[in-house]
């Protein structure tokens, strides 16, 4: 099963793209709630390259690695990846005009959490991304 979410970002596509791939910026937005954060992000942004992010609870009660390998990159258009557990994901960037970009993220579901919970978590992260881009 696939889930697709999207958001309109009030920022030029070049800025949106940079915020998605720059590991120092990823650490600022890659969390689903204020109780979590991203203490580490690494990104070898090239075809076949690996990204690796750690998401952790601020109270140190839990953490997990989120990683994958890039399978397709078209500058300012699309990033496709295979995640560490074999699922696929894609992120599309659509320039609306000089100040607005639509980001559409599609990902295969996992078996542990409900589809609603997965959609909610990924959407929260995408909303944090939007906020970071619009600063």
N, C-alpha and C positions, 0 to 999 in steps of 0.2 A: 504494500500500500504506500502511496505517496501522499504527502501533505505539501500544499503550496501556500505560502504567505507572502504578502507584499506590503510595502510602505512607500509613501511619497516623501522624499527628503528635499527640504528647501536648501539645496546646496548644488553647486556645479558638479557635473559628473566626474571631473578630474579629482576634486576633493573627496567625493564619496568613494571613489575607487581607492585612493591613497589611504583613507581611513579604514578600509576593509583589509588591506594587505600589509600595512605597517604594524609590526608587532608591538611597538611602544604605544600606539593608539589603540590597538585591539585590547590591551590590558585595561583601558579606561571604560570600555563598553561591554565587554564579553562576560556578562553575568545576568541571570534572570531575575534577581531580586536584590534589594539593598543589603540583605544578610550574607550575600556571596560576593566574591571578587575574583579577579584573574591575576594571580601573583606572577605567572610566567607565561610568556608567549614567544614562540620561535616560528620563523617562516622562511623557508627556502623557496621563494616564489618563482618557480619555473616548471615547465612540463616535467612530470616525474618527481618534482621536489616535494618535500614533506612540510606540513604545518603541524604544530603541537602546542596546545594550550592547556594549562592547568586551571580548573575552576575549583574554588575552595570556599567553604563556609568561613565567615569572619571569626566565628568562635572556635575554629579548628576542629569541629566535630565531624567533618566529612570533606572529601575532595575527590576529584577524578580527572583523568587525562582525556582530552578530546583531541584526536589527531587523524590525519589522513594524508593522502597523496594526490597531487594535482594530475588530472587526466586530460584536461582541456583548458586552455587559456586563450581568450581573444581580448586583447587590450581594450578596456573601457566597455566591454560587451558582456562577457560570460566567463565564469570560472566553474569548472566541474571537478569533482573530487570523488575518490573512493575513501570512505572513512575506515578507521582501524578495524571495525567489526564487519567490514565488507559491504555496508550499505553505501548507496550513492547519494550525492547531493549536488545541486547546482545553484548558482547565484547569477542572476541576470541584472544588468544595469542598463536602464533605458533613459536616454536624455530626452526630457520633455521640452525644455528650453534652456537658456543659459544659466538659469537659477534653480531648476528643479530636475530631480532624478527619481525614477521609480526603481526600487530594488525588489526583485522577486526571488524568493528562496524556495526551492523544492527539495524535499528529502524523503528518503524511505523511512518508514516507521520502524521502531524497535519493538520487541515483544514484552518488555518489562512494564512500561507505563501505557496508560490508555492514550488513544489518539487525541482526545481533548486535552489531556495533561501535556502531551508532547507539543501540540499546537500552541498551547498557552505559554509554555516555557520558551520555545523558539521565538514566539511573537514578542515576548518580554525582552529578549535579547535584541531583537531587531528594533524595537522601540528605543532601547538604550543606544543602539548604533545611530539611529536617527537624531537623538538628542545630542550626541557627540558631534555629529556632522554639522549640526545647525548652530553650534556655539560660535 
